[in-house]
Every structure is written in structure tokens, then in C-alpha cells.
């Protein structure tokens, strides 16, 4: 819904997290980049409240997680810490590293955008202390916040995450249309 929430992305993010971690429970999720305008991170934060997460918010002051989402965390008992530092150490204990692009279209002041657009660039060398199970997510498209040398690492999962969008959105459409697996099995008509 514009700049506020992105529920279909959240469904595919939850599916991607579950698929890669085997659970949604008790995970440490590090959100990086545009946390002020990033509707995907706002939605994910709210959806994870059911699963006892811990969050790390990494953003420059200009793009920090808005106060209402931090208040939401406090009301829901969600643990979080804030920092401006993206480093090997801040990545080391993460289960999920969720990168976001700085969205030029959200800025009215082009100078402000230029000042923060390249503040976080994830490089392969920054993953040396990462857990073997760490997965890197990104709602795509990326600009330059993830170096292409990360693409061939076992932690990179953003392309598969995008592919998972097909399944999540198909499920949402089926639910809206009242189509379930049992009705599809009993219907001998094959739709093309």
C-alpha cells in the first residue's frame, strides 16, 4: 500500500526464511539500509512478532527505523538493537541478513539521497565470520548495496527469494479466489 506495508513480499520472505532456516522461531534478523521508507522491512518486522525474533537495525540516522516501529517492538516484546555499523562483527551472529536499497524515489532532497545511497555495500569479505546457515535476503532490485562477488556465496539467497515470490503470490491469489488444494484435486479440468 504505497510507502507503508508490503504483505505479499512478507509472505515470500517468511517462506524464504522458513525454507532456509527450518524455522521462524528465535532467529536473529539484521535489517540493513533504508529502514525509514522500507516497507518490506516494516512488514517483516510486524509479521515476525509471532516467532520471538531478535532484530538488529543498521541504518544511517537519516534512514533509521521509524519510532512507531520501535514502539511496536517494545509493545510486542521484540528485542532489537540499533547501530550504524555494518561489519563482519555485526553480521556474525545473524541468521538472516536482510539488505535493502536506498530508494531514490523516496527522497525529495537529491543531495540527501547522494549522501546516503552508498553508505552500506555488502562485500564477500564481510562474510568471513558469518554463520554457515546465514542467508542474505533482498527484496530486489538491487542497485549496489550487495557487491556482485556475494552472488556466488552459499549465503546469497536473494535470487531464490525472488523465485519464491511466485509460490507465495500464487497461494495468496488462490486463497482470495477460494481455491484450495482439495478442490484442485477433485477438479479434472486442467487450466492452462
C-alpha positions, 0 to 999 in steps of 0.5 A: 500500500504505497510507502507503508506495508508490503504483505505479499513480499512478507509472505515470500520472505517468511517462506524464504526464511522458513525454507532456509532456516527450518524455522521462524522461531528465535532467529536473529534478523539484521535489517540493513539500509533504508529502514525509514521508507522500507516497507518490506522491512516494516512488514517483516518486522510486524509479521515476525512478532509471532516467532520471538525474533531478535532484530538488529537495525543498521541504518544511517540516522537519516534512514533509521527505523521509524519510532512507531516501529520501535514502539511496536517492538517494545509493545510486542516484546521484540528485542532489537538493537540499533547501530550504524555499523555494518561489519563482519562483527555485526553480521556474525551472529545473524541468521538472516541478513536482510539488505535493502536499497536506498530508494531514490524515489523516496527522497525529495532532497537529491543531495540527501539521497547522494549522501546516503545511497552508498553508505552500506555495500555488502562485500564477500569479505564481510562474510568471513565470520558469518554463520554457515546457515546465514542467508542474505535476503533482498527484496530486489532490485538491487542497485549496489548495496550487495557487491556482485562477488556475494552472488556466488556465496552459499549465503546469497539467497536473494535470487531464490527469494525472488523465485519464491515470490511466485509460490507465495503470490500464487497461494495468496491469489488462490486463497482470495479466489477460494481455491484450495488444494482439495478442490484442485484435486477433485477438479479434472479440468486442467487450466492452462 
